[in-house]
Amino acid sequence: MIATKPASNSVLIVGGGIAGLSAAKRLKANGIPVLVLEGRDRLGGRVHTIDVAGDQTSWIDMGAAFIDDHQTNSVFHLLNESGAEVRPTPVRLFGQRLFDQRSSRWLGRRASVSAIGKLGWRFHKLRAKSSDFASLHERITAMLGARPKREDVYLLRSMLELLHGGPAENTHPNVSAKNYWEYLNYQEKGTVMIKGGYRLLIDLMSEPLLDSEVVLGQEVERISIAQVASASPPAVVETSAGTRFEGSHVIVTVPLGVLKAESITFDPPLPAAKRDAIQRIGFGHVEKVALTFTNPFWRSDPQKPTDFFHVPDPVAPHGMFIDVSPVAGSGPGDLGAPCLTYICGTATAQWVADNPDAAVAQVLADLESMFPQTFEPPIATVCSAWSSSPFSRGCYPYASVDTRPGDFAVLGQPTHSGSILFAGDACGDGTFLGNVEGALVSGERAADAVLDSFALTWPERPHG
Ligand SMILES: Cc1cc2nc3c(=O)[nH]c(=O)nc-3n(C[C@H](O)[C@H](O)[C@H](O)COP(=O)(O)OP(=O)(O)OC[C@H]3O[C@@H](n4cnc5c(N)ncnc54)[C@H](O)[C@@H]3O)c2cc1C
């Protein structure tokens, strides 16, 4: 059955997240016909903003939420040109409020300054000896010394595991060295959030595409490339619904978690170097619980948004609460309702994805224990499920203890004589890794590679 018959020179794009949309936008702007095949019934992938209470005042990002270092971030500039409003992040790395479950008391701002300060104090010394550590866990343990405070262990693990997505025991020891200064510079560099959420970026990126150029609800299961060089069209994509699409090239933008699970068959198979890189690079677990309330009962000053941590007993890779009210309105000028996001990583995140009801109950119990006098039940809650979704199987890529230099580059390389290209947040490098900007840039790069191949084979480009 052929549901849609694209021109045989269409470029088939598997995945309608930022990488897929940026590739499609670039190709279309250059006159190349495209068809985006998306497994979910919506575009955006790991960018997903939900109006939690359904009243246009509680738009909360369940996936990407921050634009880091916004002055140099192309995502910010795209949104800025479209008139979107951004707000500085409420997250502060110095002076976060910490509530200790064991003692049932607030630890005061000095506790978090002390933990971050310790990391900084030992940073240079440890960097030189990085080869002595087998994992980020060993590095943190050495930083904290023989008898660390509970809140220090908790804070450093939570922050680093949220940043990288992977458990400290499986994270490469050098990642903290590379990213530590970014941590400290967050405020100076200016991390921002988007008023009304990241959905504004999806609207912007999908605007040039016609309905006929996007097919939703099509889970791709097989990608095959004709063995005969002259075969036309060379690429065939088949979905779980039995639908078959043909095109000149395929750009694969599915998350690394999907590639790891091998739920898409490649014929001929992917080269061994690519398969090894896919397995060696880590893909972490981060989930969110979004909550909207009538009153911001967690604030000491009702006008001042605030963020805080709950240090569990025993110390576990727990998360933090972020007051996202300032960006929860529907767009520029609109006021948001009092909203919190609870964000957690690794084992806790996997538990949240599998047990959303229990997770919401736990988060509410924690809030009540922190604010016994003022706590109020929420109006509405939503839990993310990135780890359990077959379309993501995790949150974002990280350098695991097994990852080798060059693995991310190998992941981004085309295969099958250039007929299959790869894009997505794991195909970037350096600062372009595991984030929206990385996905955006990787999609443009894959589109450019297709354009280059057309320039080589077709003196005149087709116009779609
Ligand atoms: C909880 C969380 C918090 C984050 N926070 C931030 C942040 O603050 N800032 C930031 O910059 N980044 C953040 N990120 C990372 C950011 O969301 C991603 O890096 C980016 O959205 C990845 O885009 P992508 O296009 O590469 O992948 P995706 O957005 O995952 O797009 C891939 C698409 O492929 C589709 N797909 C999968 N399998 C199939 C299949 N078999 N057939 C067809 N379609 C398929 C998926 O449904 C999806 O739409 C966060 C991510 C998560 C999960």
The ligand as an ORCA input file, in Angstrom:
! r2SCAN-3c Opt
* xyz 0 1
  C      13.657     16.047     29.892
  C      14.500     16.734     28.846
  C      15.006     17.996     29.105
  C      15.766     18.650     28.138
  N      16.203     19.921     28.381
  C      16.835     20.610     27.403
  C      17.085     22.002     27.555
  O      16.714     22.602     28.567
  N      17.719     22.658     26.544
  C      18.093     22.021     25.391
  O      18.655     22.678     24.497
  N      17.846     20.692     25.220
  C      17.213     19.988     26.189
  N      16.880     18.676     26.000
  C      17.377     17.996     24.801
  C      16.555     18.373     23.564
  O      15.199     18.188     23.822
  C      17.003     17.476     22.423
  O      18.406     17.568     22.295
  C      16.388     17.849     21.076
  O      15.037     18.162     21.185
  C      16.605     16.670     20.136
  O      16.010     16.911     18.873
  P      16.127     15.780     17.761
  O      15.413     16.263     16.576
  O      17.549     15.359     17.639
  O      15.397     14.508     18.387
  P      13.857     14.336     18.747
  O      13.284     15.613     19.195
  O      13.746     13.191     19.678
  O      13.201     13.997     17.332
  C      13.264     12.700     16.798
  C      11.885     12.356     16.259
  O      11.934     11.024     15.728
  C      10.681     10.417     16.006
  N      10.866      8.962     15.921
  C      11.513      8.141     16.771
  N      11.498      6.879     16.308
  C      10.815      6.910     15.153
  C      10.469      5.913     14.193
  N      10.824      4.619     14.336
  N       9.754      6.295     13.101
  C       9.377      7.591     12.900
  N       9.684      8.569     13.793
  C      10.407      8.225     14.893
  C      10.345     10.904     17.394
  O       8.972     10.764     17.690
  C      10.799     12.349     17.333
  O       9.762     13.216     16.964
  C      16.073     18.003     26.915
  C      15.558     16.741     26.652
  C      14.773     16.112     27.597
  C      14.198     14.755     27.296
*
